[in-house]
Amino acid sequence: MEGQEPGLPSLFIIPLVQLLVGVLLFIALLNGQRDLIVLTLLVLGVFMGARLWTQTSLSCLTTHFKVDKLKVFPGEKLKLKVTVENAKLLPVWLEIRIPVRSLNQHPPRGDLLTKEGSLLWYQRIAFSWDLTAERRGVYRIGPLHLFTGDLFAFFSKRKKTEETFSMVVYPRLVPLKPFSLPRRDFFGVPRAKSPIQDPIYILGTRDYQNGQPAKYIHWKASARHDRLQEKVFESTHQEKVLLVVDVNSFLKHQAEEEFERALEIVASLAVRLDQQGIAVGLATNGSLAGEGVASLPVARNNSQSPAILELLARLQMKPQGEILDVLRHGLSLSWGVSCFYFSHHEDESVQSAREYFKRRRTPVTFLVSRPGVRPAETRSELLHEVYRTDDIRVQETERT
């Protein structure tokens, strides 16, 4: 559709017809046919006037292109608005085309938003579209294609803007059943009142207290406040959870719908843990739509949950290597981290991951779309439980 030139079908734009009108004018002049001469001159005048009108239609024409929201959840609505102003005496006809493409598709596929109208002299007009986010992913909106011409729309001239927007649709958040975290803390019982602090998590700074080790002094903050400042650490009950998604398992079984449902659970789990004050991270071997690294280290801050949601929105069912390579070389599992491992089948990759976490003495819970048959000796391991993804998600029937 982008390759089609807009405008009304007319005989004026056919070169053969224009030639015939010229020949007819020549014959009328030879024979002195006054009425025919007036008619042919009128036709040629309209043709030439429309041509000149179209050539100047883009001058003094400004556009403003904006979207009210660029990050939404499925089902949310957003408004796309284009404002066009004609700052000249000449009125123009115009048509707007905006491609909306999915960056998760190769080649990109999408729809074309169109609106048509006319602008009088020194007039401003606004076009708007109400869009609904239907599915997780990243969608490119734009660039804006503006077609202008004479008011008869016989001819058109095109202008393409460079401005584009990337709309991020997060995975759907679904209700989850209550669950407990398998955890092990370095300094003792979780949630216990202990004077020992975890030096990994820094909450802020305060005035230096006599008797504190010099290594706790925050030198940059001290220079800023012109007095000694020391770091304030998170207490030892800080829980840390790493969410692991094995994309290769879903691609092997061509399980796109199960992949989407798993990402919904991962997103919902990340939001719930973050709301509970638990440090969360994400590791995956999938590729991303656009640029970026497909993993986030375990942390707890205001931007961690939105960052995980955006990474999941950009995640594609296209693996880049093995998930254990990502865990070995991409992220380091610090002491006290618990894991949720998402996979499609309980196959060899899950067995390899179980051995990896066992060697590192890391508690892990496996969530698979289709569980397999495990050896009897592994069924009693408390630190390596395997559940179906449906076991943690509240089903529609249960909500009603």
C-alpha positions as CSV (number, residue, x, y, z in Angstrom):
1,M,0.0,0.0,0.0
2,E,2.9,2.4,0.6
3,G,3.9,2.2,-3.0
4,Q,0.6,3.5,-4.3
5,E,0.3,7.2,-5.1
6,P,-2.9,8.7,-3.7
7,G,-5.3,10.9,-5.7
8,L,-8.5,10.6,-7.6
9,P,-8.4,8.7,-10.9
10,S,-8.5,11.3,-13.7
11,L,-7.9,11.7,-17.4
12,F,-5.6,14.6,-16.6
13,I,-2.8,12.4,-15.3
14,I,-2.7,10.3,-18.5
15,P,0.1,11.6,-20.8
16,L,-1.7,10.2,-23.9
17,V,-4.8,12.2,-23.0
18,Q,-2.8,15.3,-22.5
19,L,-1.2,14.8,-25.9
20,L,-4.6,14.3,-27.5
21,V,-5.9,17.6,-25.9
22,G,-2.8,19.4,-27.4
23,V,-3.5,17.9,-30.8
24,L,-7.2,18.8,-30.5
25,L,-6.2,22.4,-29.7
26,F,-3.9,22.5,-32.7
27,I,-6.7,21.3,-35.0
28,A,-9.1,23.8,-33.5
29,L,-6.7,26.6,-34.2
30,L,-6.2,25.5,-37.8
31,N,-10.0,25.4,-38.4
32,G,-10.9,28.4,-36.3
33,Q,-13.2,26.5,-34.0
34,R,-13.6,29.1,-31.3
35,D,-15.6,27.0,-28.8
36,L,-13.3,24.0,-29.2
37,I,-10.3,26.3,-28.6
38,V,-11.8,27.7,-25.4
39,L,-12.6,24.1,-24.2
40,T,-9.1,22.8,-24.9
41,L,-7.4,25.8,-23.3
42,L,-9.6,25.4,-20.3
43,V,-8.7,21.8,-20.0
44,L,-5.0,22.5,-20.4
45,G,-5.2,25.4,-18.0
46,V,-6.8,23.2,-15.3
47,F,-4.0,20.6,-16.0
48,M,-1.2,23.1,-15.7
49,G,-2.7,24.9,-12.7
50,A,-3.1,21.6,-10.8
51,R,0.5,20.8,-11.6
52,L,1.8,24.1,-10.3
53,W,-0.6,23.9,-7.3
54,T,0.8,20.5,-6.3
55,Q,4.4,21.6,-6.7
56,T,3.9,24.3,-4.0
57,S,1.6,22.4,-1.8
58,L,4.3,21.2,0.6
59,S,5.8,24.6,1.2
60,C,4.9,26.3,4.6
61,L,3.4,23.0,5.7
62,T,4.4,21.7,9.2
63,T,3.5,18.5,11.0
64,H,3.6,17.3,14.6
65,F,3.5,13.6,15.3
66,K,3.1,12.2,18.9
67,V,1.9,9.2,20.9
68,D,0.5,9.6,24.4
69,K,1.9,6.3,25.7
70,L,4.8,4.2,24.5
71,K,4.8,1.5,27.2
72,V,1.5,-0.4,27.9
73,F,0.1,-3.7,28.9
74,P,-2.1,-5.8,26.6
75,G,-5.6,-4.5,26.4
76,E,-4.6,-0.9,27.2
77,K,-5.5,1.9,24.8
78,L,-3.2,4.6,23.4
79,K,-3.8,7.6,21.2
80,L,-1.8,8.6,18.1
81,K,-2.2,12.2,17.1
82,V,-0.9,14.1,14.0
83,T,-1.3,17.9,13.7
84,V,-0.8,19.5,10.3
85,E,-0.7,23.3,9.8
86,N,-0.9,25.1,6.5
87,A,0.9,28.5,6.9
88,K,0.2,29.9,3.4
89,L,-2.7,31.3,1.3
90,L,-2.9,28.3,-0.9
91,P,-5.3,25.6,0.3
92,V,-4.2,22.0,-0.2
93,W,-5.6,18.5,-0.2
94,L,-3.7,16.0,2.0
95,E,-3.6,12.3,3.0
96,I,-1.6,10.9,5.9
97,R,-0.2,7.3,6.0
98,I,1.4,5.9,9.1
99,P,2.8,2.3,9.0
100,V,2.6,0.3,12.3
101,R,5.0,-2.5,12.1
102,S,6.0,-5.3,14.5
103,L,9.7,-5.5,15.2
104,N,9.3,-9.1,16.3
105,Q,8.5,-10.2,12.8
106,H,11.0,-10.8,10.0
107,P,10.3,-9.3,7.7
108,P,8.3,-6.7,9.6
109,R,4.5,-6.9,9.2
110,G,1.8,-4.5,10.2
111,D,-1.0,-2.3,9.3
112,L,-1.3,1.1,7.7
113,L,-3.1,4.0,9.4
114,T,-4.6,6.5,6.9
115,K,-6.6,9.7,7.1
116,E,-7.6,12.2,4.3
117,G,-8.8,15.8,4.4
118,S,-8.1,19.3,3.1
119,L,-6.5,22.4,4.6
120,L,-7.6,26.0,3.8
121,W,-5.3,28.9,4.1
122,Y,-3.6,29.3,7.5
123,Q,-5.6,26.4,8.9
124,R,-4.6,23.7,11.4
125,I,-6.1,20.3,11.5
126,A,-5.6,17.3,13.8
127,F,-6.0,13.6,13.0
128,S,-6.1,11.0,15.7
129,W,-6.3,7.2,16.0
130,D,-7.2,5.1,19.0
131,L,-5.1,2.0,19.1
132,T,-5.3,-1.0,21.4
133,A,-2.3,-3.1,22.4
134,E,-3.3,-6.7,21.6
135,R,-0.1,-8.8,22.1
136,R,3.2,-8.6,23.8
137,G,6.1,-7.2,21.7
138,V,7.7,-4.1,20.3
139,Y,5.9,-2.2,17.5
140,R,7.4,0.5,15.4
141,I,5.0,3.4,14.7
142,G,6.1,5.6,11.7
143,P,7.6,7.2,9.9
144,L,4.9,9.6,8.8
145,H,4.1,9.8,5.1
146,L,2.3,13.0,4.0
147,F,0.8,13.3,0.6
148,T,-0.4,16.8,-0.6
149,G,-1.7,18.2,-3.8
150,D,-4.4,20.3,-5.4
151,L,-7.9,20.4,-4.0
152,F,-9.1,18.2,-6.9
153,A,-6.5,15.6,-5.9
154,F,-5.4,15.1,-9.5
155,F,-1.7,15.1,-8.5
156,S,0.2,14.5,-5.3
157,K,3.5,15.2,-3.8
158,R,5.0,13.1,-0.9
159,K,6.9,14.1,2.2
160,K,8.4,11.5,4.6
161,T,9.4,12.4,8.1
162,E,12.2,10.7,10.0
163,E,10.4,10.6,13.3
164,T,9.4,7.1,14.5
165,F,8.2,5.7,17.9
166,S,8.8,2.2,19.4
167,M,5.7,1.1,21.4
168,V,6.6,-1.5,24.0
169,V,3.8,-3.9,25.0
170,Y,4.6,-5.7,28.3
171,P,3.6,-9.3,29.0
172,R,0.1,-9.6,30.5
173,L,0.2,-9.7,34.3
174,V,-1.8,-12.7,35.6
175,P,-2.8,-13.7,39.1
176,L,-0.5,-16.2,40.8
177,K,-1.2,-18.7,43.6
178,P,0.6,-18.3,46.9
179,F,4.0,-19.8,46.9
180,S,7.1,-20.0,49.1
181,L,10.7,-19.3,48.1
182,P,13.4,-21.9,48.6
183,R,16.2,-19.7,50.1
184,R,19.4,-19.9,52.1
185,D,21.0,-16.9,53.6
186,F,24.7,-16.5,54.2
187,F,24.4,-15.0,57.6
188,G,21.7,-17.2,59.1
189,V,18.0,-17.3,59.5
190,P,16.0,-15.2,57.1
191,R,14.2,-12.2,58.6
192,A,16.2,-12.6,61.8
193,K,17.2,-9.5,63.7
194,S,21.0,-9.7,63.3
195,P,23.7,-7.0,63.7
196,I,25.5,-8.4,60.7
197,Q,24.9,-6.4,57.4
198,D,25.1,-7.5,53.8
199,P,27.9,-5.5,52.1
200,I,26.4,-6.1,48.7
201,Y,23.2,-4.0,49.0
202,I,23.7,-0.2,49.8
203,L,20.7,1.7,50.9
204,G,22.3,5.1,51.2
205,T,24.7,7.2,53.3
206,R,24.8,8.9,56.6
207,D,27.3,10.8,58.8
208,Y,30.3,8.7,59.7
209,Q,30.1,7.0,63.1
210,N,33.2,6.6,65.2
211,G,34.3,3.0,65.3
212,Q,33.1,2.0,61.8
213,P,35.7,0.5,59.4
214,A,37.3,3.0,57.1
215,K,36.3,0.8,54.1
216,Y,32.6,1.8,54.7
217,I,33.4,5.5,54.1
218,H,31.7,6.9,51.0
219,W,34.3,9.2,49.6
220,K,32.3,10.8,46.9
221,A,29.4,11.6,49.2
222,S,31.9,12.9,51.8
223,A,33.3,15.3,49.2
224,R,29.8,16.4,48.2
225,H,28.7,17.1,51.8
226,D,32.0,18.4,53.0
227,R,32.0,15.9,55.9
228,L,32.7,12.2,56.3
229,Q,29.8,10.0,55.1
230,E,29.5,6.2,55.5
231,K,27.5,3.7,53.5
232,V,24.3,2.3,55.0
233,F,23.8,-1.4,54.0
234,E,20.7,-3.6,53.6
235,S,20.2,-6.0,56.5
236,T,20.9,-9.7,56.0
237,H,17.2,-10.7,55.5
238,Q,17.4,-9.4,52.0
239,E,16.1,-12.1,49.7
240,K,17.5,-12.4,46.1
241,V,15.7,-14.3,43.3
242,L,17.0,-14.9,39.8
243,L,14.4,-15.8,37.1
244,V,15.8,-18.0,34.3
245,V,14.1,-18.5,31.0
246,D,15.4,-21.2,28.6
247,V,14.2,-20.1,25.2
248,N,15.8,-23.0,23.4
249,S,13.4,-25.5,25.0
250,F,10.4,-23.6,23.7
251,L,11.8,-23.3,20.2
252,K,12.7,-27.0,20.0
253,H,9.0,-27.9,20.5
254,Q,7.7,-24.9,18.4
255,A,5.7,-23.9,21.5
256,E,4.9,-20.2,20.8
257,E,1.7,-20.1,22.9
258,E,3.4,-21.9,25.9
259,F,6.3,-19.4,25.5
260,E,3.9,-16.4,25.8
261,R,2.1,-17.9,28.8
262,A,5.5,-18.6,30.5
263,L,6.5,-15.0,30.0
264,E,3.3,-13.8,31.5
265,I,4.1,-15.8,34.6
266,V,7.7,-14.6,34.7
267,A,6.5,-10.9,34.4
268,S,3.9,-11.4,37.1
269,L,6.4,-13.2,39.4
270,A,8.9,-10.4,39.0
271,V,6.4,-7.7,39.8
272,R,5.1,-9.6,42.9
273,L,8.7,-10.2,44.2
274,D,9.6,-6.6,43.6
275,Q,6.5,-5.4,45.5
276,Q,7.5,-7.7,48.4
277,G,10.9,-5.9,48.6
278,I,12.8,-8.9,47.1
279,A,15.8,-8.3,44.9
280,V,15.0,-9.8,41.4
281,G,17.1,-10.5,38.3
282,L,16.5,-12.1,34.9
283,A,18.7,-14.4,32.8
284,T,17.7,-15.8,29.4
285,N,19.4,-17.1,26.3
286,G,16.9,-15.4,23.9
287,S,17.5,-12.6,21.4
288,L,15.9,-9.2,21.8
289,A,14.0,-7.1,19.3
290,G,16.3,-4.1,19.0
291,E,19.5,-3.6,20.9
292,G,20.3,-4.6,24.4
293,V,21.5,-7.4,26.7
294,A,19.0,-10.2,27.4
295,S,19.9,-10.5,31.1
296,L,19.6,-8.3,34.2
297,P,21.7,-8.9,37.4
298,V,19.8,-9.4,40.7
299,A,19.1,-6.0,42.2
300,R,16.4,-4.0,44.1
301,N,15.7,-0.5,43.0
302,N,12.8,1.5,41.5
303,S,13.8,0.8,37.9
304,Q,14.4,-3.0,38.2
305,S,10.8,-4.1,37.7
306,P,10.1,-1.9,34.6
307,A,13.5,-3.0,33.2
308,I,12.5,-6.7,33.5
309,L,9.1,-6.0,32.0
310,E,10.7,-4.2,29.0
311,L,13.2,-7.0,28.5
312,L,10.5,-9.6,28.5
313,A,8.5,-7.5,26.0
314,R,11.5,-7.5,23.6
315,L,12.3,-11.1,24.1
316,Q,12.0,-13.3,21.0
317,M,11.7,-17.1,20.7
318,K,15.1,-17.2,19.1
319,P,17.9,-18.6,21.3
320,Q,21.5,-17.3,21.3
321,G,23.5,-20.2,22.7
322,E,22.7,-22.4,25.8
323,I,21.2,-21.0,29.0
324,L,24.0,-22.6,31.1
325,D,26.6,-20.6,29.1
326,V,24.7,-17.4,30.0
327,L,24.7,-18.4,33.7
328,R,28.4,-19.4,33.7
329,H,29.7,-16.4,31.8
330,G,27.0,-13.7,31.7
331,L,25.8,-13.6,35.4
332,S,27.4,-14.6,38.6
333,L,25.2,-16.3,41.2
334,S,26.1,-14.7,44.5
335,W,25.5,-16.5,47.8
336,G,21.9,-16.5,49.0
337,V,20.3,-16.3,45.5
338,S,17.3,-18.5,44.8
339,C,16.2,-19.4,41.2
340,F,13.0,-20.0,39.3
341,Y,13.9,-21.8,36.1
342,F,11.3,-21.8,33.2
343,S,11.4,-24.3,30.4
344,H,9.0,-26.1,28.1
345,H,9.9,-29.7,28.8
346,E,11.6,-31.4,31.6
347,D,14.3,-32.7,29.3
348,E,18.1,-33.0,29.2
349,S,18.6,-29.3,29.6
350,V,16.6,-29.3,32.8
351,Q,18.7,-32.2,34.1
352,S,21.9,-30.3,33.2
353,A,20.6,-27.2,35.0
354,R,19.7,-29.2,38.0
355,E,23.3,-30.5,38.3
356,Y,24.7,-27.0,37.8
357,F,22.6,-25.5,40.6
358,K,23.3,-28.5,42.8
359,R,27.0,-28.0,42.5
360,R,26.6,-24.4,43.4
361,R,24.2,-25.3,46.2
362,T,21.7,-22.9,44.8
363,P,18.0,-23.5,45.6
364,V,16.0,-23.7,42.4
365,T,12.4,-24.3,41.5
366,F,11.7,-25.6,37.9
367,L,8.5,-24.5,36.2
368,V,7.8,-26.4,32.9
369,S,4.9,-26.4,30.5
370,R,5.0,-30.1,30.1
371,P,6.8,-32.1,32.8
372,G,8.5,-35.4,32.0
373,V,9.4,-38.4,34.0
374,R,12.2,-37.9,36.5
375,P,14.4,-40.5,38.1
376,A,13.2,-41.7,41.4
377,E,16.3,-40.5,43.2
378,T,15.7,-36.9,42.2
379,R,12.1,-36.6,43.3
380,S,12.9,-36.2,47.0
381,E,15.4,-33.3,46.5
382,L,13.9,-30.4,48.3
383,L,16.1,-27.8,46.6
384,H,15.2,-28.9,43.1
385,E,11.4,-29.0,42.7
386,V,9.6,-29.3,39.4
387,Y,6.1,-27.9,38.8
388,R,3.9,-27.2,35.9
389,T,3.4,-23.5,35.0
390,D,-0.3,-24.1,35.5
391,D,0.4,-25.0,39.2
392,I,1.4,-21.4,40.0
393,R,-1.0,-19.5,37.7
394,V,-4.6,-19.0,38.8
395,Q,-6.9,-20.3,36.1
396,E,-10.0,-18.7,34.8
397,T,-12.3,-21.3,36.4
398,E,-10.7,-20.7,39.8
399,R,-11.2,-16.9,39.6
400,T,-14.9,-17.3,39.1
